Amino acid sequence: MHRSFDFSGDPYMIRLRSYREQDSVAVGILIAEILSKNVLESIPENEKPAYMGPFYNAHSQDSSHQQQVAMFIQDTLVFVAEDEDGNIVGVLRGRPGRLHGLYVHDWYFFMDTGRKLVEKFEENCRKLGSSKIKLASPLYAVPFYLRMGYKKSTGLRNGASFDGRELVWQPMKKKLI
């Protein structure tokens, strides 16, 4: 069977919007999956709860777990990316001048969803009067931020996980024009 495809438009419609409280479960699960796979892939499974904090229980139906996840997601600026079916495939958290976290499902990362979320964040930071953005990048994401115009601001730094365990981060910054 031969299939014909129309590549004239965007085959993967991604819509960016502000985070809503009812997004917390889907966003929490996405963050948990990204943390587990990319940031903590070398951490033994029995140690992941300490590193992941409330996101370790993101799949839980327990309302107290869901509330903990929702509380952590809240920030001044939170944007989500949805696919054409309304599934959340990316999220960015931050405040003016400080990007706290970018999490994008692998497949959608390669379709520029991460770039689109960062550009939306930068646009909002400019509107709110920020002249630069700082972030602490996990090592696997440094090449992405370099392509987005961010610069390494210092050498590698040791940061802390939810329970204070050491994680290595790359401080970065970008001047907004």
N, CA, C and O of each residue as an XYZ file, in Angstrom:
708
protein
N       0.839     -1.162      0.000
C       0.000      0.000      0.000
C       0.898      1.242      0.000
O       1.840      1.340      0.786
N       0.595      2.171     -0.877
C       1.362      3.406     -1.009
C       0.621      4.531     -0.299
O      -0.571      4.733     -0.529
N       1.309      5.252      0.546
C       0.698      6.388      1.242
C       1.280      7.679      0.701
O       2.455      7.751      0.344
N       0.467      8.656      0.650
C       0.907      9.969      0.204
C       0.840     10.920      1.389
O      -0.121     10.895      2.158
N       1.854     11.750      1.535
C       1.907     12.689      2.645
C       1.982     14.106      2.109
O       2.625     14.361      1.090
N       1.344     15.000      2.777
C       1.369     16.413      2.407
C       2.286     17.129      3.386
O       1.962     17.245      4.568
N       3.427     17.610      2.906
C       4.393     18.293      3.762
C       4.318     19.806      3.629
O       5.239     20.509      4.044
N       3.240     20.312      3.059
C       3.140     21.753      2.833
C       2.916     22.541      4.120
O       3.280     23.714      4.194
N       2.331     21.921      5.117
C       2.087     22.601      6.392
C       2.906     21.958      7.483
O       3.731     21.085      7.214
N       2.686     22.379      8.708
C       3.367     21.802      9.862
C       2.639     20.523     10.251
O       1.513     20.591     10.744
N       3.261     19.332     10.039
C       2.564     18.082     10.330
C       2.379     17.843     11.819
O       1.542     17.031     12.214
N       3.139     18.531     12.645
C       3.054     18.355     14.084
C       2.701     19.697     14.703
O       3.579     20.474     15.076
N       1.455     19.950     14.802
C       1.003     21.232     15.334
C       1.252     21.271     16.841
O       0.680     20.491     17.603
N       2.101     22.177     17.241
C       2.391     22.377     18.656
C       1.824     23.731     19.045
O       2.060     24.741     18.381
N       1.078     23.726     20.125
C       0.488     24.974     20.611
C       1.106     25.293     21.963
O       1.148     24.444     22.853
N       1.586     26.523     22.111
C       2.126     26.977     23.390
C       1.062     27.783     24.106
O       0.328     28.560     23.494
N       0.990     27.586     25.406
C       0.027     28.347     26.209
C       0.529     28.399     27.640
O       1.474     27.704     28.015
N      -0.120     29.234     28.425
C       0.203     29.315     29.849
C      -0.301     28.067     30.568
O      -1.316     27.478     30.197
N       0.422     27.690     31.584
C       0.073     26.558     32.435
C      -1.231     26.845     33.172
O      -1.499     27.975     33.581
N      -2.040     25.790     33.331
C      -3.261     25.867     34.139
C      -3.160     24.817     35.241
O      -2.498     23.792     35.080
N      -3.815     25.082     36.344
C      -3.737     24.172     37.492
C      -4.107     22.736     37.126
O      -3.511     21.796     37.651
N      -5.071     22.556     36.243
C      -5.492     21.200     35.871
C      -4.433     20.463     35.038
O      -4.596     19.277     34.752
N      -3.359     21.146     34.648
C      -2.266     20.515     33.907
C      -1.292     19.784     34.823
O      -0.422     19.062     34.336
N      -1.416     19.952     36.127
C      -0.364     19.509     37.048
C      -0.043     18.023     36.949
O       1.130     17.656     37.015
N      -1.035     17.159     36.793
C      -0.750     15.720     36.725
C       0.058     15.404     35.473
O       1.087     14.733     35.556
N      -0.392     15.878     34.318
C       0.319     15.603     33.063
C       1.718     16.214     33.074
O       2.671     15.585     32.616
N       1.847     17.425     33.591
C       3.155     18.084     33.659
C       4.061     17.333     34.631
O       5.239     17.127     34.340
N       3.529     16.924     35.773
C       4.323     16.177     36.748
C       4.853     14.876     36.183
O       6.010     14.524     36.415
N       4.023     14.159     35.446
C       4.455     12.900     34.830
C       5.541     13.164     33.791
O       6.534     12.438     33.732
N       5.360     14.193     32.979
C       6.373     14.533     31.976
C       7.708     14.861     32.646
O       8.750     14.358     32.226
N       7.685     15.692     33.677
C       8.920     16.049     34.378
C       9.564     14.806     34.989
O      10.781     14.639     34.903
N       8.770     13.939     35.599
C       9.302     12.713     36.202
C      10.000     11.849     35.155
O      11.086     11.325     35.404
N       9.385     11.701     34.000
C       9.973     10.872     32.946
C      11.269     11.474     32.423
O      12.236     10.750     32.185
N      11.299     12.789     32.241
C      12.512     13.440     31.738
C      13.630     13.363     32.782
O      14.772     13.052     32.445
N      13.304     13.643     34.044
C      14.313     13.539     35.103
C      14.881     12.131     35.168
O      16.098     11.948     35.214
N      14.009     11.144     35.172
C      14.434      9.763     35.311
C      15.314      9.323     34.146
O      16.320      8.640     34.340
N      14.934      9.714     32.955
C      15.654      9.255     31.765
C      16.928     10.049     31.492
O      17.965      9.452     31.202
N      16.879     11.352     31.576
C      18.007     12.180     31.145
C      18.921     12.638     32.272
O      20.143     12.538     32.157
N      18.354     13.131     33.338
C      19.167     13.705     34.409
C      19.692     12.625     35.348
O      20.834     12.691     35.802
N      18.865     11.643     35.635
C      19.216     10.647     36.654
C      19.446      9.253     36.088
O      19.327      8.269     36.818
N      19.775      9.149     34.800
C      19.897      7.835     34.188
C      20.966      6.967     34.844
O      20.842      5.742     34.835
N      22.008      7.562     35.409
C      23.075      6.775     36.023
C      22.860      6.546     37.523
O      23.681      5.900     38.174
N      21.777      7.065     38.066
C      21.487      6.915     39.495
C      20.763      5.585     39.715
O      19.814      5.284     38.991
N      21.183      4.787     40.690
C      20.480      3.533     40.973
C      19.004      3.790     41.294
O      18.662      4.792     41.922
N      18.161      2.897     40.866
C      16.708      3.058     41.015
C      16.307      3.319     42.464
O      15.414      4.128     42.717
N      16.952      2.648     43.417
C      16.571      2.828     44.826
C      16.962      4.207     45.371
O      16.502      4.587     46.448
N      17.802      4.965     44.649
C      18.186      6.308     45.090
C      17.396      7.409     44.387
O      17.467      8.571     44.789
N      16.650      7.063     43.349
C      15.934      8.082     42.576
C      14.896      8.862     43.385
O      14.738     10.059     43.141
N      14.180      8.248     44.336
C      13.202      9.047     45.089
C      13.824     10.275     45.752
O      13.209     11.341     45.787
N      15.033     10.130     46.275
C      15.684     11.259     46.943
C      16.042     12.361     45.953
O      15.958     13.545     46.279
N      16.436     11.977     44.758
C      16.814     12.969     43.746
C      15.602     13.628     43.090
O      15.668     14.792     42.696
N      14.501     12.893     42.972
C      13.337     13.381     42.220
C      12.320     14.129     43.062
O      11.436     14.785     42.511
N      12.419     14.051     44.360
C      11.473     14.762     45.211
C      10.038     14.377     44.898
O       9.744     13.195     44.722
N       9.135     15.354     44.824
C       7.716     15.042     44.621
C       7.435     14.367     43.277
O       6.409     13.705     43.123
N       8.331     14.528     42.309
C       8.080     13.954     40.987
C       8.235     12.439     40.955
O       7.787     11.792     40.008
N       8.868     11.865     41.982
C       8.969     10.413     42.039
C       7.575      9.787     42.115
O       7.363      8.680     41.621
N       6.637     10.484     42.725
C       5.265      9.985     42.875
C       4.297     10.621     41.880
O       3.091     10.648     42.126
N       4.805     11.128     40.771
C       3.950     11.831     39.802
C       2.852     10.947     39.220
O       1.793     11.448     38.842
N       3.088      9.648     39.144
C       2.077      8.734     38.597
C       1.028      8.337     39.637
O       0.034      7.694     39.298
N       1.239      8.709     40.880
C       0.343      8.326     41.970
C      -1.021      9.013     41.843
O      -1.116     10.158     41.403
N      -2.055      8.301     42.230
C      -3.404      8.872     42.272
C      -3.697      9.516     43.628
O      -4.742     10.141     43.807
N      -2.780      9.363     44.575
C      -2.947      9.928     45.911
C      -2.995     11.453     45.811
O      -2.093     12.064     45.238
N      -4.030     12.064     46.359
C      -4.203     13.517     46.225
C      -3.067     14.300     46.889
O      -2.707     15.378     46.416
N      -2.499     13.773     47.976
C      -1.394     14.500     48.621
C      -0.163     14.526     47.710
O       0.559     15.521     47.668
N       0.073     13.427     46.982
C       1.188     13.413     46.029
C       0.927     14.404     44.899
O       1.827     15.135     44.487
N      -0.296     14.425     44.404
C      -0.645     15.339     43.315
C      -0.518     16.796     43.759
O      -0.095     17.646     42.976
N      -0.878     17.088     44.999
C      -0.753     18.455     45.519
C       0.715     18.874     45.633
O       1.060     20.018     45.336
N       1.580     17.945     46.066
C       3.008     18.259     46.172
C       3.593     18.594     44.805
O       4.368     19.540     44.668
N       3.219     17.816     43.803
C       3.697     18.070     42.443
C       3.189     19.425     41.962
O       3.960     20.224     41.430
N       1.904     19.686     42.144
C       1.301     20.952     41.687
C       1.969     22.153     42.352
O       2.197     23.173     41.702
N       2.285     22.040     43.642
C       2.928     23.151     44.355
C       4.314     23.442     43.785
O       4.715     24.601     43.678
N       5.042     22.391     43.420
C       6.389     22.603     42.907
C       6.372     23.221     41.508
O       7.253     24.013     41.175
N       5.393     22.874     40.698
C       5.328     23.377     39.323
C       5.053     24.870     39.295
O       5.554     25.575     38.419
N       4.269     25.357     40.232
C       3.881     26.771     40.226
C       5.110     27.671     40.240
O       6.049     27.461     41.008
N       5.080     28.666     39.384
C       6.156     29.634     39.270
C       5.565     30.881     38.638
O       4.394     30.880     38.257
N       6.339     31.932     38.520
C       5.832     33.169     37.932
C       5.442     32.979     36.473
O       4.370     33.410     36.047
N       6.315     32.331     35.711
C       6.073     32.083     34.290
C       6.161     30.586     34.030
O       7.228     29.989     34.178
N       5.055     29.982     33.646
C       5.046     28.561     33.305
C       4.276     28.417     32.002
O       3.127     28.842     31.885
N       4.938     27.809     31.027
C       4.316     27.590     29.724
C       4.345     26.109     29.402
O       5.290     25.404     29.753
N       3.298     25.643     28.729
C       3.247     24.258     28.281
C       3.135     24.232     26.762
O       2.664     25.179     26.133
N       3.584     23.114     26.197
C       3.434     22.844     24.772
C       2.506     21.648     24.648
O       2.706     20.620     25.295
N       1.492     21.795     23.813
C       0.524     20.718     23.581
C       0.634     20.244     22.140
O       0.896     21.032     21.231
N       0.429     18.935     21.943
C       0.353     18.432     20.577
C      -1.058     18.640     20.048
O      -1.904     19.204     20.741
N      -1.315     18.194     18.843
C      -2.613     18.443     18.209
C      -3.775     17.761     18.927
O      -4.932     18.132     18.730
N      -3.465     16.755     19.770
C      -4.515     16.073     20.530
C      -4.683     16.642     21.938
O      -5.479     16.124     22.722
N      -3.949     17.694     22.262
C      -4.053     18.310     23.584
C      -3.163     17.684     24.642
O      -3.265     18.037     25.816
N      -2.281     16.751     24.249
C      -1.352     16.137     25.198
C      -0.201     17.095     25.483
O       0.349     17.702     24.564
N       0.155     17.228     26.736
C       1.265     18.103     27.104
C       2.569     17.374     26.805
O       2.833     16.293     27.331
N       3.385     17.996     25.940
C       4.637     17.386     25.498
C       5.858     18.204     25.920
O       6.994     17.808     25.659
N       5.624     19.338     26.570
C       6.730     20.162     27.037
C       6.259     21.162     28.073
O       5.093     21.556     28.085
N       7.169     21.569     28.944
C       6.864     22.585     29.959
C       8.137     23.369     30.269
O       9.237     22.815     30.293
N       7.966     24.649     30.503
C       9.061     25.518     30.928
C       8.587     26.286     32.147
O       7.496     26.855     32.146
N       9.424     26.300     33.204
C       9.132     27.034     34.442
C      10.203     28.082     34.664
O      11.382     27.846     34.405
N       9.787     29.236     35.142
C      10.767     30.256     35.480
C      10.114     31.493     36.055
O       8.915     31.520     36.332
N      10.925     32.504     36.226
C      10.461     33.823     36.649
C      11.268     34.816     35.829
O      12.263     34.425     35.219
N      10.884     36.068     35.790
C      11.639     37.024     34.980
C      13.137     36.994     35.325
O      13.530     37.211     36.472
N      13.951     36.722     34.314
C      15.394     36.692     34.496
C      15.973     35.368     34.938
O      17.194     35.241     35.038
N      15.136     34.369     35.209
C      15.639     33.083     35.704
C      14.808     31.928     35.145
O      13.622     31.803     35.451
N      15.435     31.089     34.326
C      14.771     29.904     33.791
C      15.040     28.761     34.766
O      16.192     28.384     34.980
N      13.988     28.215     35.351
C      14.153     27.170     36.364
C      14.177     25.766     35.795
O      14.858     24.898     36.340
N      13.454     25.520     34.715
C      13.447     24.171     34.169
C      12.742     24.091     32.833
O      11.720     24.742     32.617
N      13.294     23.285     31.935
C      12.706     23.009     30.628
C      12.661     21.503     30.472
O      13.685     20.827     30.573
N      11.481     20.983     30.227
C      11.282     19.545     30.082
C      10.448     19.308     28.834
O       9.321     19.792     28.732
N      11.004     18.562     27.883
C      10.300     18.296     26.632
C      10.430     16.816     26.309
O      11.519     16.246     26.381
N       9.313     16.203     25.955
C       9.304     14.808     25.530
C      10.301     14.636     24.386
O      10.362     15.480     23.492
N      11.079     13.562     24.401
C      12.160     13.359     23.428
C      11.752     13.625     21.984
O      12.416     14.388     21.282
N      10.679     13.010     21.545
C      10.260     13.132     20.153
C      10.008     14.595     19.786
O      10.390     15.035     18.701
N       9.389     15.326     20.651
C       9.036     16.721     20.371
C      10.219     17.666     20.540
O      10.225     18.763     19.983
N      11.219     17.243     21.306
C      12.404     18.081     21.455
C      13.056     18.307     20.098
O      13.517     19.408     19.796
N      13.089     17.261     19.286
C      13.730     17.354     17.977
C      12.858     18.074     16.954
O      13.273     18.263     15.811
N      11.679     18.470     17.349
C      10.797     19.242     16.473
C      10.751     20.699     16.927
O       9.784     21.407     16.648
N      11.774     21.138     17.612
C      11.929     22.534     18.033
C      10.982     22.982     19.136
O      10.834     24.183     19.363
N      10.344     22.059     19.817
C       9.438     22.445     20.893
C      10.190     23.145     22.017
O       9.706     24.139     22.557
N      11.367     22.639     22.378
C      12.171     23.291     23.410
C      12.544     24.707     23.013
O      12.442     25.632     23.818
N      12.976     24.874     21.772
C      13.337     26.206     21.276
C      12.146     27.150     21.344
O      12.284     28.301     21.761
N      10.984     26.669     20.939
C       9.780     27.511     20.947
C       9.402     27.927     22.370
O       9.011     29.071     22.600
N       9.516     27.006     23.318
C       9.212     27.344     24.709
C      10.198     28.380     25.250
O       9.793     29.328     25.922
N      11.485     28.204     24.962
C      12.485     29.159     25.447
C      12.257     30.528     24.813
O      12.353     31.548     25.496
N      11.958     30.563     23.523
C      11.699     31.852     22.866
C      10.485     32.553     23.465
O      10.492     33.773     23.629
N       9.443     31.791     23.793
C       8.258     32.386     24.423
C       8.620     32.944     25.803
O       8.180     34.032     26.176
N       9.416     32.198     26.545
C       9.868     32.645     27.859
C      10.692     33.930     27.737
O      10.475     34.885     28.482
N      11.639     33.945     26.794
C      12.473     35.135     26.598
C      11.622     36.352     26.235
O      11.849     37.451     26.741
N      10.653     36.149     25.367
C       9.746     37.238     24.966
C       9.011     37.808     26.179
O       8.900     39.025     26.328
N       8.513     36.931     27.039
C       7.803     37.386     28.236
C       8.748     38.062     29.222
O       8.362     39.031     29.877
N       9.975     37.570     29.339
C      10.954     38.216     30.221
C      11.248     39.631     29.736
O      11.337     40.557     30.542
N      11.399     39.805     28.427
C      11.627     41.151     27.873
C      10.471     42.073     28.227
O      10.678     43.202     28.672
N       9.248     41.584     28.026
C       8.057     42.393     28.318
C       8.000     42.801     29.784
O       7.473     43.860     30.124
N       8.552     41.943     30.654
C       8.529     42.218     32.088
C       9.774     42.978     32.554
O       9.972     43.171     33.753
N      10.606     43.406     31.609
C      11.739     44.261     31.940
C      13.064     43.578     32.206
O      14.006     44.239     32.642
N      13.177     42.287     31.962
C      14.449     41.593     32.191
C      15.427     41.896     31.061
O      15.043     41.940     29.892
N      16.682     42.102     31.414
C      17.714     42.345     30.405
C      18.582     41.117     30.170
O      19.355     41.076     29.213
N      18.458     40.111     31.041
C      19.210     38.867     30.863
C      18.455     37.721     31.523
O      17.561     37.924     32.343
N      18.844     36.521     31.139
C      18.268     35.310     31.732
C      19.421     34.438     32.199
O      20.399     34.238     31.479
N      19.293     33.924     33.410
C      20.261     32.982     33.962
C      19.579     31.633     34.117
O      18.362     31.546     34.281
N      20.394     30.579     34.061
C      19.870     29.227     34.284
C      20.999     28.321     34.734
O      22.175     28.635     34.554
N      20.633     27.203     35.316
C      21.581     26.158     35.690
C      21.218     24.939     34.847
O      20.228     24.259     35.114
N      22.021     24.674     33.837
C      21.699     23.619     32.879
C      22.242     22.268     33.318
O      23.385     22.174     33.765
N      21.426     21.213     33.194
C      21.998     19.875     33.343
C      22.987     19.675     32.184
O      22.818     20.266     31.118
N      23.992     18.864     32.386
C      25.057     18.742     31.391
C      24.554     18.301     30.023
O      25.067     18.770     29.006
N      23.571     17.418     29.970
C      23.088     16.941     28.674
C      22.434     18.052     27.851
O      22.340     17.927     26.630
N      21.976     19.143     28.492
C      21.263     20.211     27.788
C      22.153     21.392     27.402
O      21.683     22.314     26.735
N      23.419     21.387     27.802
C      24.306     22.514     27.501
C      24.380     22.800     25.999
O      24.276     23.965     25.617
N      24.554     21.797     25.124
C      24.612     22.104     23.685
C      23.346     22.800     23.169
O      23.429     23.675     22.307
N      22.196     22.420     23.684
C      20.941     23.067     23.282
C      20.968     24.552     23.646
O      20.667     25.401     22.806
N      21.322     24.866     24.877
C      21.332     26.265     25.311
C      22.399     27.077     24.571
O      22.184     28.256     24.287
N      23.538     26.468     24.258
C      24.549     27.170     23.464
C      23.977     27.549     22.096
O      24.199     28.661     21.616
N      23.244     26.629     21.470
C      22.606     26.932     20.176
C      21.565     28.034     20.308
O      21.297     28.748     19.341
N      20.978     28.183     21.481
C      19.970     29.221     21.720
C      20.610     30.570     22.078
O      19.901     31.536     22.357
N      21.942     30.637     22.070
C      22.625     31.898     22.340
C      23.047     32.109     23.782
O      23.528     33.188     24.129
N      22.877     31.103     24.629
C      23.316     31.208     26.021
C      24.818     30.946     26.086
O      25.366     30.211     25.265
N      25.465     31.543     27.053
C      26.905     31.385     27.254
C      27.142     30.770     28.628
O      26.391     31.007     29.574
N      28.205     29.973     28.714
C      28.612     29.448     30.017
C      29.105     30.629     30.838
O      29.968     31.383     30.389
N      28.566     30.790     32.029
C      28.944     31.948     32.836
C      30.072     31.646     33.813
O      30.780     32.557     34.239
N      30.244     30.397     34.166
C      31.343     29.959     35.038
C      31.646     28.514     34.673
O      31.087     27.966     33.722
N      32.527     27.917     35.434
C      32.769     26.493     35.268
C      31.619     25.694     35.870
O      30.654     26.261     36.380
N      31.733     24.389     35.805
C      30.695     23.521     36.363
C      30.541     23.788     37.852
O      31.502     24.114     38.548
N      29.324     23.642     38.317
C      29.008     23.847     39.729
C      28.276     22.624     40.259
O      27.576     21.923     39.528
N      28.458     22.394     41.537
C      27.702     21.345     42.201
C      26.437     21.959     42.765
O      26.481     22.915     43.539
N      25.322     21.399     42.367
C      24.036     21.834     42.890
C      23.479     20.739     43.772
O      24.145     19.740     44.043
N      22.271     20.934     44.209
C      21.659     19.962     45.110
C      20.339     19.471     44.543
O      19.600     20.213     43.896
N      20.065     18.208     44.803
C      18.774     17.631     44.444
C      17.770     18.001     45.534
O      18.070     18.809     46.413
N      16.596     17.417     45.474
C      15.543     17.738     46.436
C      15.958     17.471     47.877
O      15.571     18.205     48.786
N      16.746     16.417     48.085
C      17.136     16.105     49.462
C      18.565     16.547     49.766
O      19.130     16.158     50.788
N      19.151     17.358     48.886
C      20.479     17.880     49.130
C      21.608     17.075     48.513
O      22.775     17.429     48.686
N      21.291     15.991     47.792
C      22.350     15.219     47.144
C      22.954     16.033     46.003
O      22.287     16.862     45.385
N      24.205     15.779     45.746
C      24.948     16.580     44.779
C      24.606     16.219     43.329
O      24.555     15.046     42.960
N      24.374     17.252     42.524
C      24.213     17.128     41.076
C      25.105     18.186     40.432
O      25.298     19.262     40.998
N      25.649     17.889     39.254
C      26.525     18.827     38.563
C      25.720     19.617     37.539
O      24.960     19.046     36.756
N      25.895     20.943     37.552
C      25.173     21.852     36.664
C      26.149     22.795     35.979
O      27.248     23.044     36.474
N      25.728     23.316     34.831
C      26.493     24.345     34.134
C      25.734     25.661     34.213
O      24.691     25.797     33.574
N      26.225     26.642     34.982
C      25.572     27.955     34.988
C      25.711     28.613     33.610
O      26.776     28.575     32.995
N      24.621     29.212     33.143
C      24.605     29.859     31.831
C      23.787     31.137     31.911
O      22.971     31.313     32.816
N      24.018     32.031     30.944
C      23.229     33.260     30.894
C      23.152     33.756     29.456
O      23.945     33.378     28.594
N      22.165     34.615     29.235
C      21.974     35.219     27.917
C      21.497     36.645     28.117
O      20.586     36.899     28.905
N      22.115     37.575     27.403
C      21.640     38.959     27.418
C      20.505     39.076     26.418
O      20.614     38.630     25.276
N      19.427     39.677     26.860
C      18.281     39.878     25.979
C      18.450     41.201     25.246
O      18.836     42.212     25.834
N      18.164     41.174     23.991
C      18.303     42.389     23.169
C      16.974     43.103     23.079
O      16.877     44.146     22.434
